[in-house]
Amino acid sequence: MSVTRLTIPAFEATEPLYRRVGYSVGIHGKLIVSFMLLLLLAVSASCWVFVHEAHQDTNHLMATRVSEMSQTLAMAGSPGLTQRNVGELNTLANRLLRNGDLLTIAFFDAGGRPLVVACQDTQNLVADPSIVPHVWQNASQLTQVQEKVSLVIGEYLEVVAPVYASTGRDQLVGYVQVNIAEATELAHIEQIRRLAIGAAFIVLLITLPLVSLLVHGILQPIRHLVAATRRLAAGDLHTQVDIDRNDMIGALARSFNAMVRTISRQQDELEAKVQQRTEQLEQSNKKLEREIAEKNDFLRAVSHDLNAPLRNISGMASMVLMKHRQTLDEDVVHRLERIQKNVEIETDLISELLELSRIKTRRQKMELVEISALVTEISQMLEEDFRAKGIAFTTQKSLPVVRGERLRLRQIFQNLIDNAVKYMGDGEKREIHVGCTIRENHAEFFIRDTGMGVDSDEIDNIFNIFRRGRASQKQNIPGKGVGLAGVKSIVETYNGSVRVESQRGVGSTFYFTISGEYVPAVAVKRNAIGSSAMESQYVNGDGF
């Protein structure tokens, strides 16, 4: 039994770039990327918090240090400021400047005038005099650590502390200013930051294979399910997934196994039903073949049994007319002629019915038939009817070649064109046009007329045998009701269909199709769909 494979189409090039990348990466890559992004986010946040806290702690320690140093200098420099001993203050400041972090130490009198300004690098003081501002003018900033920035030395801390006399009477004798650089501490912080980034990078490198193994293990059951679905799609209806877990994947595996069992059971039931229906169909086909054979035998027997007495009747009527026409009354002669005419009509009807029964069972020789030449022959045969009724007959410039039975293709066009002539009516505009449109898989021929048309309630039954329209009965139009049924049978042997579009008093258009396997022009158009010449020849040729 054949198995239908479902194919998921590939994503179109018009999809957004992020979707196309997502399709190509797959769920395995997406999970790894997601884990790594989350880990990177966590490690980055941890590093940032660690460096930030280290920076805050370093700033706090430096602020405490510079504040304590300013208090110490205030106590140590109190005698020198009280006595205005510049040499002692200068010695004290230069001794402390041996600490590499200190930038400047300055002593001011109570009026804020500088007495001693000692700098570790005098060029810095010359390049940026703002390192020693007149801070005493802003008393609210005394003893507070100020963060400042110099164009020369960068960031530094500054503290200005008041100096009181050592006599204990809280007599203000001056100020001391201490500036300490943050470059060393900032370098340490930068080193810590780099170490943290390096450690995070190493953690990510170590974690990546671990995450890959973890994702691989998580997706392993899903891979088993995918492999099972592929075996199921290939027709293995007994495949099962050996996954025993208590999570959602386990529930999915159990549901999959239950689905496979259900499909297998339903498949068995379906096959049994198909087998049963196949046997019933074979029996019905055999019965139908027997009935068709019996019908054909019956038609042949009936045609033979009917034709024999009809020929005898026709022969006797002909013999009586030949021998006694001169001695018989005119009415008798007329009746004998009517007998001959009716016998001829019935004989033709029997022949047409017999031919109708043979259309689908007895195929004729297949050959390439030029429809344009065939229609021309029919038009020449009906030329006198066209002239008598004033009908303008036109055909499409070029009609396709059809590989088929010449006589039966001729029967199609002759019946439809002859019907168009018979049902033309008395309208002022009298035209018949024959054309064809080449479709992708078939050729659609049409015969369009401007005759009396067909009532809408008669269209559904117009191709049934012995069905004739009310107009034919009212206007006594000759016919047996077999022609259109024959057209339908012939068209169906070419895997085609026939239909009619009509409006009472306007006209009718009969369409019939012939499968592309019988029309070489269909293959030509399919192979050269963009050919403007072909479109002009066949597609645009439809119409008056």
C-alpha positions as CSV (number, residue, x, y, z in Angstrom):
1,M,0.0,0.0,0.0
2,S,1.4,3.4,-0.9
3,V,2.2,5.9,1.8
4,T,1.7,9.6,1.2
5,R,4.7,11.6,2.4
6,L,4.1,15.1,3.8
7,T,6.9,17.5,2.9
8,I,7.4,20.8,4.9
9,P,8.3,23.5,2.4
10,A,11.6,25.3,3.0
11,F,11.4,28.9,4.2
12,E,11.2,31.5,1.5
13,A,14.0,34.0,0.8
14,T,11.5,36.8,1.6
15,E,11.5,35.8,5.3
16,P,13.2,38.3,7.7
17,L,16.9,37.6,8.3
18,Y,16.5,36.7,12.0
19,R,13.9,34.1,11.1
20,R,16.1,32.6,8.4
21,V,19.0,32.4,10.9
22,G,16.7,30.9,13.5
23,Y,15.6,28.2,11.0
24,S,19.2,27.3,10.2
25,V,20.4,27.2,13.8
26,G,17.7,24.8,15.0
27,I,16.4,24.2,18.5
28,H,19.7,22.7,19.7
29,G,21.7,25.8,18.8
30,K,18.9,28.1,20.1
31,L,19.0,26.3,23.5
32,I,22.8,26.6,23.7
33,V,22.7,30.2,22.7
34,S,20.0,30.9,25.3
35,F,21.9,29.2,28.1
36,M,25.1,31.0,27.2
37,L,23.3,34.4,27.0
38,L,21.8,33.8,30.4
39,L,25.1,32.7,31.8
40,L,26.9,35.7,30.2
41,L,24.3,38.0,31.7
42,A,24.7,36.5,35.1
43,V,28.5,36.5,35.0
44,S,28.5,40.1,33.7
45,A,26.1,41.2,36.4
46,S,28.3,39.5,39.0
47,C,31.5,41.1,37.6
48,W,29.9,44.5,37.5
49,V,28.6,44.2,41.1
50,F,32.0,43.0,42.3
51,V,34.0,45.8,40.6
52,H,31.5,48.4,41.7
53,E,31.7,47.3,45.3
54,A,35.4,47.1,45.1
55,H,35.5,50.7,43.7
56,Q,33.2,51.9,46.5
57,D,35.2,50.2,49.2
58,T,38.4,51.6,47.8
59,N,37.0,55.1,47.6
60,H,35.7,54.8,51.2
61,L,39.2,53.6,52.4
62,M,40.9,56.4,50.6
63,A,38.5,59.0,52.0
64,T,39.0,57.7,55.5
65,R,42.8,57.7,55.0
66,V,43.0,61.3,53.6
67,S,40.6,62.5,56.4
68,E,42.7,60.9,59.1
69,M,45.9,62.2,57.5
70,S,44.4,65.7,57.5
71,Q,43.5,65.5,61.2
72,T,47.0,64.2,62.0
73,L,48.6,67.1,60.1
74,A,46.3,69.5,61.9
75,M,47.5,68.3,65.3
76,A,51.1,68.1,64.1
77,G,51.1,71.5,62.5
78,S,49.3,73.3,65.3
79,P,52.6,74.6,67.0
80,G,54.1,75.7,63.7
81,L,51.0,77.6,62.7
82,T,50.7,79.1,66.1
83,Q,54.2,80.4,66.0
84,R,54.2,81.0,62.2
85,N,57.2,78.7,61.9
86,V,57.3,78.3,58.2
87,G,60.5,76.1,58.3
88,E,58.9,73.6,60.7
89,L,55.7,73.4,58.6
90,N,57.7,73.0,55.4
91,T,59.8,70.2,57.0
92,L,56.7,68.4,58.2
93,A,55.0,68.7,54.8
94,N,58.0,67.4,52.8
95,R,58.5,64.5,55.2
96,L,55.0,63.3,54.6
97,L,55.2,63.8,50.8
98,R,57.5,60.8,50.7
99,N,54.2,58.8,50.6
100,G,53.7,58.2,46.8
101,D,50.0,58.8,46.9
102,L,50.1,62.4,48.4
103,L,50.1,65.2,45.8
104,T,50.2,68.4,47.9
105,I,50.2,69.5,51.5
106,A,49.4,73.2,52.2
107,F,49.2,75.2,55.4
108,F,47.2,78.4,55.5
109,D,46.9,81.0,58.3
110,A,43.6,81.9,59.9
111,G,42.9,84.4,57.1
112,G,43.3,81.8,54.4
113,R,46.6,83.0,53.1
114,P,49.1,80.2,52.1
115,L,52.1,79.8,54.3
116,V,53.5,76.6,53.0
117,V,52.6,74.8,49.8
118,A,54.6,71.5,49.3
119,C,54.0,69.5,46.1
120,Q,55.4,66.1,45.2
121,D,55.9,67.4,41.6
122,T,56.2,71.2,41.3
123,Q,55.5,71.0,37.6
124,N,52.0,69.8,38.3
125,L,51.4,72.7,40.6
126,V,52.7,75.1,37.9
127,A,50.6,73.4,35.1
128,D,47.4,73.3,37.2
129,P,47.3,75.9,40.0
130,S,43.7,74.8,40.9
131,I,45.3,71.9,42.8
132,V,45.6,74.3,45.8
133,P,42.4,76.5,45.8
134,H,41.4,79.0,48.4
135,V,39.1,76.5,50.2
136,W,39.0,78.4,53.4
137,Q,36.5,80.8,51.8
138,N,33.8,78.0,51.8
139,A,33.7,77.0,55.5
140,S,30.9,74.4,54.9
141,Q,33.4,72.1,53.1
142,L,35.9,71.9,56.0
143,T,36.8,68.4,57.0
144,Q,34.8,66.9,54.1
145,V,36.4,64.8,51.5
146,Q,36.0,66.3,48.0
147,E,36.4,64.4,44.8
148,K,38.1,66.6,42.1
149,V,39.6,66.2,38.7
150,S,42.8,67.8,37.4
151,L,43.7,68.1,33.8
152,V,47.3,67.1,34.7
153,I,47.0,64.4,37.4
154,G,43.4,63.2,36.8
155,E,41.1,62.3,39.7
156,Y,42.2,63.1,43.3
157,L,40.7,63.6,46.8
158,E,41.0,66.8,48.7
159,V,40.4,67.6,52.4
160,V,40.7,70.9,54.2
161,A,40.9,70.7,58.0
162,P,41.0,73.6,60.5
163,V,44.0,73.9,62.8
164,Y,43.5,75.0,66.4
165,A,46.0,76.3,68.9
166,S,47.5,73.6,71.1
167,T,46.7,75.7,74.3
168,G,43.3,74.1,74.3
169,R,41.3,77.3,74.0
170,D,39.9,76.3,70.6
171,Q,41.7,79.2,69.0
172,L,41.7,78.9,65.1
173,V,45.3,79.4,63.9
174,G,44.9,78.2,60.3
175,Y,44.1,75.4,57.9
176,V,45.8,72.4,56.4
177,Q,44.9,71.0,52.9
178,V,45.8,67.5,51.8
179,N,45.4,66.2,48.2
180,I,45.9,62.6,47.5
181,A,45.8,61.0,44.0
182,E,43.5,58.1,43.0
183,A,45.6,56.9,40.1
184,T,47.1,54.0,42.0
185,E,43.8,52.8,43.4
186,L,42.1,53.3,40.0
187,A,44.8,51.1,38.4
188,H,44.1,48.5,41.0
189,I,40.4,48.7,40.3
190,E,41.1,48.4,36.5
191,Q,43.3,45.3,37.2
192,I,40.5,43.8,39.3
193,R,38.0,44.5,36.5
194,R,40.3,42.8,33.9
195,L,40.8,39.8,36.2
196,A,37.0,39.6,36.6
197,I,36.4,39.8,32.8
198,G,39.1,37.1,32.3
199,A,37.6,34.9,34.9
200,A,34.2,35.3,33.3
201,F,35.6,34.4,29.9
202,I,37.2,31.3,31.3
203,V,34.0,30.4,33.0
204,L,32.1,30.8,29.7
205,L,34.7,28.6,27.8
206,I,34.5,25.9,30.4
207,T,30.7,26.1,30.6
208,L,30.1,26.0,26.8
209,P,30.9,22.2,26.3
210,L,29.1,21.5,29.5
211,V,26.0,23.3,28.2
212,S,26.3,21.5,24.9
213,L,26.3,18.2,26.7
214,L,23.4,19.2,28.8
215,V,21.3,20.4,25.9
216,H,22.3,17.2,24.0
217,G,21.0,15.1,26.9
218,I,17.8,17.2,27.2
219,L,17.1,16.8,23.4
220,Q,18.0,13.2,23.2
221,P,14.4,12.0,23.8
222,I,13.1,14.5,21.3
223,R,15.5,13.1,18.7
224,H,14.2,9.6,19.4
225,L,10.7,11.0,18.8
226,V,11.8,12.6,15.6
227,A,13.3,9.4,14.3
228,A,10.1,7.5,15.3
229,T,8.0,10.0,13.3
230,R,10.2,9.5,10.3
231,R,9.8,5.8,10.5
232,L,6.1,6.3,10.9
233,A,6.0,8.6,7.8
234,A,8.0,5.9,5.9
235,G,5.2,3.4,6.6
236,D,6.4,1.6,9.7
237,L,3.1,1.5,11.7
238,H,4.6,-0.6,14.5
239,T,7.3,1.8,15.6
240,Q,7.4,2.6,19.3
241,V,9.4,5.1,21.4
242,D,11.2,3.6,24.5
243,I,11.1,6.6,26.8
244,D,10.0,6.1,30.4
245,R,9.9,9.4,32.2
246,N,7.5,11.3,34.4
247,D,7.8,14.7,32.8
248,M,6.2,16.2,29.8
249,I,8.6,14.4,27.4
250,G,7.5,11.1,28.9
251,A,3.8,12.1,28.5
252,L,4.6,13.1,24.9
253,A,6.2,9.7,24.2
254,R,3.3,7.8,25.7
255,S,0.9,9.8,23.6
256,F,3.0,9.1,20.5
257,N,2.9,5.4,21.2
258,A,-0.8,5.5,21.7
259,M,-1.2,7.4,18.5
260,V,0.8,4.9,16.6
261,R,-1.2,2.0,18.0
262,T,-4.4,3.8,17.0
263,I,-3.1,4.6,13.5
264,S,-2.1,1.0,13.1
265,R,-5.4,-0.3,14.2
266,Q,-7.3,2.2,11.9
267,Q,-4.9,1.3,9.1
268,D,-5.8,-2.4,9.4
269,E,-9.5,-1.6,9.6
270,L,-9.1,0.7,6.5
271,E,-7.2,-1.9,4.6
272,A,-9.9,-4.5,5.4
273,K,-12.6,-2.0,4.2
274,V,-10.6,-1.2,1.1
275,Q,-10.3,-4.9,0.4
276,Q,-14.0,-5.4,0.8
277,R,-14.8,-2.4,-1.3
278,T,-12.3,-3.5,-4.0
279,E,-14.0,-6.9,-4.1
280,Q,-17.4,-5.3,-4.3
281,L,-16.1,-3.0,-7.1
282,E,-14.6,-5.8,-9.0
283,Q,-17.9,-7.7,-8.8
284,S,-19.8,-4.5,-9.9
285,N,-17.3,-4.0,-12.8
286,K,-17.8,-7.6,-13.9
287,K,-21.5,-7.2,-13.7
288,L,-21.4,-4.0,-15.6
289,E,-19.2,-5.5,-18.3
290,R,-21.7,-8.4,-18.6
291,E,-24.5,-5.9,-18.8
292,I,-22.7,-3.8,-21.5
293,A,-21.9,-6.9,-23.4
294,E,-25.6,-8.0,-23.1
295,K,-26.7,-4.5,-24.2
296,N,-24.4,-4.5,-27.2
297,D,-25.6,-8.0,-28.1
298,F,-29.2,-6.8,-27.6
299,L,-28.6,-3.7,-29.8
300,R,-27.0,-5.8,-32.5
301,A,-29.9,-8.3,-32.4
302,V,-32.5,-5.6,-32.3
303,S,-30.9,-3.7,-35.1
304,H,-30.7,-6.9,-37.2
305,D,-34.2,-8.0,-36.3
306,L,-35.6,-4.5,-37.0
307,N,-33.7,-3.8,-40.1
308,A,-34.8,-7.0,-41.8
309,P,-38.5,-6.4,-41.7
310,L,-38.0,-2.7,-42.4
311,R,-36.0,-3.5,-45.5
312,N,-38.7,-5.9,-46.5
313,I,-41.3,-3.2,-46.0
314,S,-39.3,-0.7,-48.0
315,G,-38.6,-3.2,-50.7
316,M,-42.3,-4.2,-51.1
317,A,-43.3,-0.5,-51.2
318,S,-40.7,0.2,-53.8
319,M,-41.8,-2.8,-55.9
320,V,-45.5,-1.7,-55.7
321,L,-44.6,1.8,-56.8
322,M,-42.4,0.5,-59.6
323,K,-45.1,-1.8,-61.0
324,H,-48.4,0.0,-60.2
325,R,-47.6,3.7,-59.8
326,Q,-49.5,4.5,-63.0
327,T,-52.6,2.6,-61.9
328,L,-52.7,3.6,-58.2
329,D,-54.5,6.6,-56.8
330,E,-52.4,9.6,-55.9
331,D,-53.2,9.2,-52.3
332,V,-52.0,5.6,-52.3
333,V,-48.8,6.6,-54.0
334,H,-48.3,9.3,-51.4
335,R,-48.8,6.8,-48.6
336,L,-46.3,4.4,-50.1
337,E,-43.7,7.2,-50.4
338,R,-44.3,8.1,-46.8
339,I,-43.8,4.4,-45.8
340,Q,-40.4,4.5,-47.6
341,K,-39.4,7.8,-45.9
342,N,-40.3,6.5,-42.5
343,V,-38.5,3.3,-43.1
344,E,-35.4,5.3,-44.1
345,I,-35.7,7.4,-40.9
346,E,-36.1,4.4,-38.6
347,T,-33.2,2.6,-40.4
348,D,-31.0,5.7,-39.8
349,L,-32.1,5.9,-36.2
350,I,-31.2,2.2,-35.6
351,S,-27.8,2.8,-37.2
352,E,-27.1,5.8,-35.0
353,L,-28.1,4.0,-31.9
354,L,-25.8,1.1,-32.8
355,E,-23.0,3.5,-33.5
356,L,-23.6,5.3,-30.2
357,S,-23.2,2.0,-28.3
358,R,-19.9,1.3,-30.1
359,I,-18.3,4.7,-29.4
360,K,-16.6,3.7,-26.2
361,T,-16.1,0.0,-26.9
362,R,-14.8,0.0,-30.5
363,R,-12.1,2.6,-31.0
364,Q,-11.1,3.5,-34.5
365,K,-7.7,4.2,-36.0
366,M,-5.8,7.0,-34.3
367,E,-4.1,9.6,-36.5
368,L,-3.2,13.3,-36.5
369,V,-6.2,15.3,-37.7
370,E,-5.9,18.9,-38.7
371,I,-9.1,20.4,-37.3
372,S,-8.9,23.5,-39.5
373,A,-9.1,21.3,-42.6
374,L,-11.8,19.2,-41.0
375,V,-14.0,22.2,-40.2
376,T,-13.4,23.5,-43.7
377,E,-14.7,20.3,-45.2
378,I,-17.8,20.4,-43.1
379,S,-18.4,24.1,-44.0
380,Q,-18.1,23.3,-47.7
381,M,-20.7,20.5,-47.3
382,L,-23.1,22.8,-45.5
383,E,-22.3,25.8,-47.8
384,E,-25.8,25.6,-49.4
385,D,-27.5,25.7,-46.0
386,F,-25.4,28.7,-45.0
387,R,-26.4,30.5,-48.2
388,A,-30.0,29.7,-47.9
389,K,-30.3,30.9,-44.3
390,G,-27.9,33.9,-44.8
391,I,-25.5,32.6,-42.1
392,A,-22.0,34.0,-41.9
393,F,-19.6,31.1,-41.0
394,T,-16.2,32.0,-39.6
395,T,-13.4,30.0,-38.0
396,Q,-10.4,30.9,-35.9
397,K,-7.3,31.6,-38.0
398,S,-5.5,28.4,-36.9
399,L,-7.0,25.5,-35.1
400,P,-4.8,22.9,-33.4
401,V,-4.0,19.4,-34.6
402,V,-5.6,16.6,-32.6
403,R,-4.4,12.9,-32.5
404,G,-7.7,11.0,-32.7
405,E,-10.3,9.2,-34.8
406,R,-11.0,11.3,-37.9
407,L,-14.6,10.1,-38.4
408,R,-15.6,10.7,-34.8
409,L,-13.9,14.1,-34.5
410,R,-15.8,15.0,-37.7
411,Q,-19.0,13.7,-36.1
412,I,-18.5,16.1,-33.1
413,F,-18.1,19.2,-35.3
414,Q,-20.7,18.2,-37.8
415,N,-23.3,17.6,-35.2
416,L,-22.7,20.9,-33.4
417,I,-22.4,23.0,-36.6
418,D,-25.5,21.3,-38.1
419,N,-27.5,22.0,-34.8
420,A,-26.4,25.7,-35.0
421,V,-27.7,25.9,-38.5
422,K,-31.0,24.1,-37.7
423,Y,-31.6,26.3,-34.6
424,M,-30.5,29.6,-36.1
425,G,-34.1,31.0,-36.0
426,D,-35.2,34.2,-37.7
427,G,-32.9,36.8,-36.0
428,E,-31.3,39.6,-38.0
429,K,-27.8,38.6,-36.9
430,R,-26.9,35.1,-38.1
431,E,-23.4,34.0,-37.4
432,I,-21.6,30.8,-36.5
433,H,-18.0,30.9,-35.2
434,V,-15.7,28.0,-34.5
435,G,-12.6,28.5,-32.3
436,C,-10.3,27.0,-29.7
437,T,-8.4,28.1,-26.6
438,I,-5.3,26.2,-25.6
439,R,-5.2,25.7,-21.8
440,E,-2.4,24.3,-19.6
441,N,-3.7,20.7,-19.6
442,H,-6.3,20.6,-22.4
443,A,-7.7,22.2,-25.6
444,E,-11.1,23.8,-25.3
445,F,-13.0,24.1,-28.6
446,F,-16.2,26.1,-29.0
447,I,-19.0,26.5,-31.6
448,R,-20.8,29.8,-31.0
449,D,-24.0,30.9,-32.8
450,T,-26.5,33.7,-32.7
451,G,-29.5,31.5,-32.9
452,M,-32.7,31.1,-30.9
453,G,-30.8,29.7,-27.8
454,V,-31.9,27.2,-25.2
455,D,-34.1,27.7,-22.1
456,S,-32.1,27.5,-18.8
457,D,-34.3,24.6,-17.6
458,E,-33.3,22.5,-20.6
459,I,-29.6,22.9,-20.4
460,D,-29.0,20.2,-17.8
461,N,-30.6,17.5,-20.0
462,I,-29.6,18.7,-23.4
463,F,-26.9,16.0,-23.8
464,N,-29.1,13.1,-22.8
465,I,-30.4,10.7,-25.4
466,F,-33.8,11.4,-27.0
467,R,-34.0,14.8,-25.2
468,R,-34.9,17.7,-27.5
469,G,-35.8,21.2,-26.7
470,R,-39.3,22.7,-26.8
471,A,-38.3,24.9,-29.7
472,S,-37.6,22.0,-32.0
473,Q,-41.1,20.6,-31.4
474,K,-42.9,24.0,-31.8
475,Q,-41.0,24.8,-35.0
476,N,-40.9,21.2,-36.3
477,I,-37.1,21.1,-36.6
478,P,-36.0,17.6,-37.7
479,G,-33.9,15.5,-35.4
480,K,-33.8,12.3,-33.4
481,G,-32.2,13.5,-30.1
482,V,-29.2,11.3,-30.5
483,G,-26.6,13.7,-31.9
484,L,-25.6,15.6,-28.8
485,A,-25.6,12.3,-26.8
486,G,-23.1,11.0,-29.3
487,V,-21.0,14.2,-29.0
488,K,-20.8,13.7,-25.3
489,S,-19.8,10.1,-25.6
490,I,-17.0,10.8,-28.1
491,V,-15.6,13.7,-26.0
492,E,-15.5,11.5,-22.9
493,T,-13.3,9.0,-24.8
494,Y,-10.7,11.8,-25.0
495,N,-10.9,12.5,-21.2
496,G,-12.9,15.7,-22.0
497,S,-16.2,17.2,-21.1
498,V,-18.9,19.1,-22.9
499,R,-21.1,22.0,-21.8
500,V,-23.3,24.8,-23.2
501,E,-23.9,28.4,-22.4
502,S,-27.0,29.8,-23.8
503,Q,-29.5,32.6,-23.6
504,R,-32.9,32.5,-25.2
505,G,-33.1,34.8,-28.2
506,V,-29.3,35.6,-28.1
507,G,-27.6,32.4,-29.0
508,S,-25.6,29.4,-27.7
509,T,-22.0,28.5,-27.3
510,F,-21.1,24.8,-27.1
511,Y,-17.8,24.0,-25.4
512,F,-16.0,20.7,-25.4
513,T,-12.5,19.8,-24.2
514,I,-9.9,17.3,-25.3
515,S,-7.2,16.2,-22.9
516,G,-3.7,17.6,-23.6
517,E,-2.3,14.1,-24.3
518,Y,-4.2,14.2,-27.6
519,V,-3.3,17.8,-28.5
520,P,0.4,18.5,-29.4
521,A,-0.1,22.2,-29.1
522,V,-0.8,21.9,-25.4
523,A,2.7,20.5,-24.8
524,V,4.2,23.3,-27.0
525,K,2.5,25.9,-24.9
526,R,3.5,24.2,-21.6
527,N,7.2,24.2,-22.8
528,A,7.1,27.8,-24.1
529,I,4.6,29.4,-21.8
530,G,6.1,32.9,-22.4
531,S,5.8,32.7,-26.2
532,S,3.8,35.7,-27.4
533,A,3.3,34.2,-30.8
534,M,1.6,31.1,-29.3
535,E,-0.6,33.3,-27.1
536,S,-1.6,35.3,-30.1
537,Q,-2.4,32.2,-32.1
538,Y,-4.5,30.4,-29.6
539,V,-5.4,32.4,-26.5
540,N,-6.3,35.7,-28.2
541,G,-8.1,34.0,-31.0
542,D,-11.1,33.3,-28.8
543,G,-14.0,35.6,-30.0
544,F,-15.8,37.0,-32.9
